[in-house]
Amino acid sequence: MNPATALATVLVDEMLRCGMTDAVLAPGSRSAPLALALQAAEEAGRLRLHVRIDERSASFLGLGLAKRSGRPVALVCTSGTAAANFHPAVIEAHESGVPLVVLTADRPPELRDTGANQTIDQVKLYGTAVRWSTEVGVPENRPGMVAYWRSLVSRAWGAAQAPSPGPVHLNAAFREPLIPDGDGTWCEPLDGDETGAWTKVRPATPGSVLHVPPTRRGVLVVGDGAVNVKRYVAAASMAGWPVLSEPNGNARYGDHALSSHHFLLGVPEFVETHRPEVVVTLGKPGLSRPLLSLLRRAEEHIVLAPDLTRWPDPVRSATQVAPEVEIPVVSGDDAWLKSWRSADLAAAAAIDAVLDAVPEVSEPRLARDLVAGLPGGSLLFTAASMPIRDLDQVMRPRRGIRIMANRGASGIDGLISTAMGAALAHSGRSYALLGDLAFLHDQNGLIVGPYDRRPDLAIVVVNNQGGGIFSLLPQAALRGPFERVFGTPHQVDVEAVAAAHGVPYRRLEAAADLPKAMAGEGLRIIEARTGREANAALHADLRKAAQAAVRETLA
């Protein structure tokens, strides 16, 4: 057995012993040993292998699989720019805490800096965007290699998981021959420990509990990547606190959950009379500027952070950070909660009235109606720009669904592939809500080979012919250069894109037709055409109506 085959065999076997169930491969020559080892493992029924021809799509597919399953997923590619194309997904995984084991094949050291084909500097290629990075080293046929390789994988697997999940990078250099040869013998047994991983990495012992001072004037804020959500939502409810959850915080359910806090917190009179004594934050908030302003004004801002070396504090207002928090039950007057809920219900009713008065397809109504009509147990993956903000402003509380978004770095790249990966890992129906630019940015994600599984995923594309979010930002005032450098119209036919990839297509003609348009199974595309200027005007109407309703509750 040659060294390249031995190393690849052990690396894949040890990841399987650690618990790997899925691997994503982008084919290439230098990664041939790893590709063959993964294919053999799939044939043996030990893992699910996903193959994609585009490295960026492959990496975001793996991101989606890991994001939904919570388990590390292996990403494998060949040397050179193939490894560089993993970088955006690695950054997103780093920022959003998604466990990935990135295995990049490399040329041996003697070929580096010589002009050798497909050879770049891959050592620490992803910089600070990984939890851990190491050079595996060129394999040699000598005793001690197997223990080194297996302990290396075990360490990488542990580093990718709790208490701070994220990507790790193993750069493996292979000399030729790259395919199996000889009689399969090696200087020492390649087998690992039959009981599991070579090194069992155990989670750190939880730290001490931080006891929140008893108060009725508290608020629970839930953002992206929140953990132990049900526990803290229940505690906040017992304490009489309102719950302000972003959609992907997955805490917008129950009687204490609000849906219009973005508008409530934009009314100065409401903010003045509703300054909380304490705010407890789960996950990373960042969708709503008014909500971030609330964090600045809180007398006490406690951030729940399982990893005390990393915690989200986007406005630098945290007064305490703890791995575990206890919110005490406080009996007495519930005027605090009633006041929040009264204003929220009034704002929600005003928003619904504005949305329902427009029979044409609009972006906020599409977001509201889509999430309201999803079957129980569904997954909704949403783009990180306007779609997730529309949900944040108009989504009504409901149970039984899971909402996800790549809000770690909030990039536009790889969203189709992420959604497909999440759908493949999800046990129920799956949906995606994307803007046209996000959809076009990852067209290659629609390429699924004949030997790979296709997800049950309905992709809803909001097509407003460009970057709709810029119409709601100060850039919209720059009428001269706006359309050229911000609006960026594209004139791409979404139906033709769907046809090119053999994906069923429907167009949503009217807002009331959404249930009929969403019907079906398998991978499919639903296009909703809107106008950017009309959308900006509708958002202004929503804000005006909601804030007027809030002021009436304060009169």
BAMI-91163 format. One record per residue (C-alpha): residue number from 1; y, z negated, x. Coordinates in steps of 0.05 Angstrom, whole numbers. Each point is the difference from the previous one (the first is absolute). Layout:
BEGIN
NUM/Y/Z/X
...
This chain:
BEGIN
1/0/0/0
2/68/18/27
3/57/-52/3
4/42/33/-54
5/-57/-3/-50
6/-16/-72/19
7/72/-24/-9
8/9/35/-66
9/-66/-25/-27
10/17/-72/17
11/72/3/-25
12/-21/27/-68
13/-60/-48/-6
14/43/-61/16
15/53/19/-51
16/-56/6/-51
17/-26/-69/19
18/71/-27/-8
19/2/27/-71
20/27/71/2
21/-17/39/-63
22/47/60/7
23/22/44/58
24/47/60/0
25/-9/56/51
26/45/57/20
27/-45/47/39
28/10/19/73
29/-36/13/65
30/14/-62/41
31/-18/-45/-58
32/-68/34/-9
33/-40/-62/22
34/34/-43/-53
35/-6/54/-53
36/-75/7/12
37/-10/-76/-1
38/38/-5/-66
39/-39/57/-31
40/-65/-32/21
41/22/-66/-31
42/17/36/-65
43/-68/34/-1
44/-32/-68/9
45/38/-26/-60
46/41/-50/41
47/70/25/-17
48/42/50/-38
49/30/53/44
50/62/39/-21
51/20/63/38
52/69/31/-2
53/26/59/41
54/72/-27/5
55/7/-64/42
56/60/-25/-39
57/-35/8/-67
58/-62/-32/30
59/38/-60/24
60/35/-11/-67
61/-67/8/-36
62/-27/-56/43
63/63/-41/-15
64/-12/7/-74
65/-74/-19/7
66/18/-62/40
67/60/-18/-43
68/-41/-2/-63
69/-65/-28/27
70/31/-52/46
71/-51/18/54
72/14/33/67
73/-12/75/0
74/-13/39/64
75/44/60/16
76/-29/48/52
77/33/61/32
78/-2/42/63
79/49/-3/58
80/71/26/6
81/48/9/-58
82/-57/-15/-48
83/9/-73/18
84/76/6/-7
85/-9/24/-72
86/-31/-67/-17
87/65/-35/18
88/36/0/-68
89/-60/-30/-35
90/-8/-51/56
91/73/-20/-9
92/-10/-7/-75
93/-62/-42/11
94/37/-44/49
95/59/-12/-47
96/-42/-11/-63
97/-57/-39/31
98/-57/49/-10
99/-62/-8/45
100/-18/62/40
101/-41/11/62
102/29/62/33
103/-49/34/49
104/32/55/40
105/-43/41/47
106/33/15/67
107/-10/40/63
108/-22/-40/61
109/53/-26/48
110/-11/54/52
111/25/53/-49
112/64/-36/-19
113/67/25/28
114/-34/63/27
115/18/49/-54
116/-71/-3/-27
117/-8/28/-70
118/12/-46/-59
119/16/-60/44
120/59/-47/-13
121/14/-73/16
122/-38/-37/-55
123/2/-69/31
124/37/-46/-48
125/20/63/-37
126/21/-39/-63
127/43/-50/37
128/15/-63/-40
129/-27/29/-65
130/-69/-28/12
131/-27/-71/0
132/-38/15/64
133/-12/60/45
134/-47/11/58
135/-30/53/44
136/-76/-1/-9
137/-12/31/68
138/-45/58/20
139/-73/-20/-15
140/-47/-11/59
141/-75/-6/2
142/-5/-70/27
143/-20/-69/-28
144/53/-39/-37
145/32/59/-35
146/-32/-14/-68
147/25/-72/-2
148/69/24/19
149/2/54/-53
150/-26/-44/-55
151/46/-59/15
152/58/49/4
153/-15/27/-70
154/-9/-71/-27
155/68/-20/27
156/32/62/-29
157/-32/-12/-68
158/24/-72/-1
159/70/20/22
160/5/50/-57
161/-14/-54/-52
162/28/-66/-24
163/43/-38/9
164/43/60/17
165/-36/65/-20
166/23/64/33
167/-20/58/45
168/-33/-6/68
169/-9/56/51
170/-60/15/44
171/11/58/47
172/-68/25/24
173/-4/49/59
174/-62/45/2
175/-25/43/57
176/-45/59/-14
177/-54/10/-23
178/25/-17/-70
179/-64/12/-39
180/-67/-35/6
181/-47/21/57
182/-58/-28/38
183/-55/-46/-27
184/45/-53/-31
185/-12/-54/53
186/55/-46/25
187/1/-53/54
188/2/-56/-52
189/-15/-6/-75
190/55/28/-43
191/-18/-44/-59
192/45/-56/-23
193/-11/-67/-33
194/-45/8/-62
195/39/-55/-36
196/66/38/0
197/59/11/44
198/-3/-14/75
199/58/-48/-5
200/12/-33/-68
201/75/-6/-10
202/17/-56/-49
203/67/-7/-36
204/48/-53/24
205/1/-67/-36
206/56/-1/-52
207/60/-41/20
208/30/-58/-35
209/25/7/-72
210/75/3/-12
211/18/-39/-62
212/58/31/-38
213/50/-51/-27
214/-8/-10/-75
215/50/43/-39
216/4/41/-63
217/52/46/31
218/-49/38/43
219/-19/74/5
220/-63/33/26
221/12/68/32
222/-60/45/13
223/4/61/45
224/-45/50/36
225/-62/-28/33
226/1/-67/-36
227/-63/-42/5
228/-28/-54/-46
229/43/29/-55
230/-38/-30/-60
231/2/-69/30
232/75/-1/11
233/17/35/-66
234/-39/-54/-36
235/36/-54/40
236/68/30/-14
237/-16/4/-74
238/-20/-73/-2
239/65/-18/34
240/41/40/-51
241/25/52/50
242/13/74/-15
243/-42/49/40
244/38/59/30
245/-53/48/25
246/7/69/28
247/-52/47/-30
248/-43/2/62
249/2/-76/4
250/-49/3/-59
251/28/-63/-31
252/38/31/-59
253/-43/-30/-55
254/2/-59/-47
255/56/-35/-37
256/39/-20/63
257/4/70/30
258/66/37/-8
259/9/75/0
260/76/10/3
261/20/-48/56
262/31/59/38
263/52/6/-55
264/7/-75/-14
265/17/-13/73
266/52/55/-1
267/43/-39/-50
268/46/-49/38
269/7/-47/-60
270/-76/-6/-5
271/-8/-11/75
272/54/-54/0
273/-37/-42/-52
274/-71/14/25
275/2/-19/73
276/-69/-29/16
277/-10/-64/39
278/-62/30/32
279/-31/69/7
280/-72/9/23
281/-16/69/26
282/-69/32/4
283/-6/65/37
284/57/45/21
285/55/14/-51
286/47/58/10
287/6/46/-60
288/61/-31/-33
289/65/-17/35
290/19/-50/-56
291/-66/-36/12
292/12/-3/75
293/69/-29/-16
294/-34/-55/-40
295/-39/-20/62
296/65/-7/38
297/29/-46/-53
298/-60/-46/-8
299/12/-71/25
300/-72/-1/26
301/-40/63/16
302/-72/-13/17
303/-42/58/27
304/-75/-4/-8
305/-30/32/63
306/-74/-4/17
307/19/20/71
308/54/-44/30
309/15/52/54
310/22/51/-52
311/36/-11/-66
312/44/42/-45
313/73/-22/-2
314/40/64/-10
315/66/-35/-12
316/-13/-56/50
317/7/-54/-53
318/-65/-37/9
319/9/-75/8
320/-74/-16/8
321/-63/40/14
322/-69/-26/-15
323/-71/26/-5
324/-12/-39/-64
325/48/-27/-53
326/-9/-48/-58
327/45/10/-60
328/1/-65/-40
329/-5/-3/-76
330/66/-24/-29
331/6/-22/-73
332/64/-2/-39
333/53/48/-25
334/-20/73/3
335/70/27/-11
336/-2/33/70
337/-60/44/-17
338/24/15/-71
339/67/24/27
340/-34/48/48
341/-48/26/-53
342/54/8/-53
343/42/43/46
344/-61/39/24
345/-23/16/-71
346/70/23/-20
347/5/45/61
348/-70/29/-11
349/16/16/-73
350/64/35/21
351/-37/40/53
352/-53/21/-49
353/52/23/-50
354/33/45/52
355/-67/29/24
356/-28/12/-69
357/63/37/-22
358/-16/57/48
359/-59/43/-22
360/0/41/65
361/-40/-23/60
362/39/-50/42
363/-21/-36/62
364/11/-72/-23
365/-35/12/-67
366/-58/35/35
367/-8/-61/45
368/4/-49/-58
369/-48/38/-46
370/-49/17/55
371/-12/-72/21
372/-2/-23/-73
373/-53/51/-18
374/-48/-9/59
375/-70/-22/-19
376/-20/-71/20
377/-27/-3/70
378/41/59/24
379/33/10/68
380/69/29/5
381/24/24/68
382/74/16/2
383/48/31/50
384/44/-48/38
385/67/30/-19
386/23/14/-72
387/-66/-8/-39
388/-11/-72/22
389/73/-16/-15
390/-6/30/-69
391/-60/-44/-12
392/37/-61/26
393/57/11/-49
394/-38/19/-64
395/-72/-22/6
396/-19/-50/-53
397/-46/-59/17
398/-74/16/-11
399/-67/-22/26
400/-61/38/24
401/28/51/49
402/11/5/75
403/63/31/29
404/5/21/72
405/51/35/45
406/11/12/74
407/59/-48/4
408/-16/-25/70
409/45/53/31
410/17/35/-67
411/-13/68/30
412/-8/65/-38
413/-59/24/41
414/-74/0/-18
415/7/-23/-72
416/-50/47/-32
417/-51/-19/53
418/14/-74/-9
419/-7/6/-75
420/-66/37/8
421/-27/-51/48
422/19/-57/-47
423/-31/37/-58
424/-65/10/38
425/-3/-75/13
426/19/-20/-71
427/-53/-12/-53
428/42/22/-60
429/47/55/-21
430/54/19/51
431/69/31/-6
432/57/17/46
433/75/8/-15
434/35/42/53
435/65/37/8
436/-1/74/17
437/20/-9/73
438/-53/-53/11
439/-51/45/-33
440/19/60/43
441/3/-42/63
442/-75/-12/-4
443/-27/64/-31
444/-56/-1/51
445/-25/-63/-33
446/-25/44/-56
447/-50/34/47
448/-68/-31/-14
449/-60/34/30
450/-62/18/-41
451/-41/-57/31
452/51/-55/-15
453/9/-42/-62
454/59/16/-46
455/36/-58/-32
456/13/-11/-74
457/75/4/10
458/56/27/-44
459/61/17/43
460/64/0/-40
461/54/39/37
462/72/-12/-20
463/33/66/20
464/76/-3/2
465/5/54/54
466/18/-45/58
467/16/-71/22
468/18/-34/-65
469/14/-68/29
470/60/27/38
471/34/15/-67
472/3/-75/-11
473/28/-17/69
474/70/7/29
475/-20/67/31
476/6/31/-69
477/76/-4/6
478/-3/50/58
479/0/61/-46
480/7/51/56
481/-59/-15/45
482/-40/-40/-50
483/-47/54/-27
484/-14/30/68
485/-16/-63/41
486/-18/-52/-54
487/-20/35/-64
488/-44/49/40
489/-25/44/-57
490/-66/35/16
491/-18/49/-56
492/-74/-12/10
493/-45/14/-60
494/-42/-62/-10
495/-48/37/-46
496/-12/51/55
497/-13/-56/50
498/-52/-30/-47
499/-32/68/-10
500/-4/12/76
501/-40/-64/7
502/-42/10/-63
503/28/-61/-34
504/9/0/-76
505/73/1/-22
506/40/-19/-62
507/74/-3/-13
508/32/-56/-40
509/46/34/-50
510/26/-60/-40
511/1/-75/11
512/-45/-12/-60
513/-53/46/28
514/-17/-46/58
515/-67/-27/-28
516/-26/70/-13
517/22/25/68
518/-33/-58/36
519/-68/11/-35
520/-58/22/43
521/-40/-20/60
522/-5/18/73
523/55/23/47
524/57/32/-40
525/75/11/3
526/51/-12/-55
527/70/26/13
528/62/-30/-34
529/63/41/12
530/66/-38/-2
531/72/11/23
532/32/-42/55
533/69/-3/-32
534/-28/-18/-68
535/-43/-54/32
536/61/-30/35
537/38/-1/-66
538/-59/-32/-36
539/-4/-55/53
540/74/-14/-10
541/-11/-6/-75
542/-58/-47/10
543/40/-46/45
544/59/0/-48
545/-43/-15/-61
546/-42/-53/34
547/58/-38/30
548/38/2/-65
549/-60/-31/-35
550/-4/-54/53
551/73/-17/-8
552/-10/-8/-75
553/-52/-54/12
554/50/-38/43
555/56/2/-53
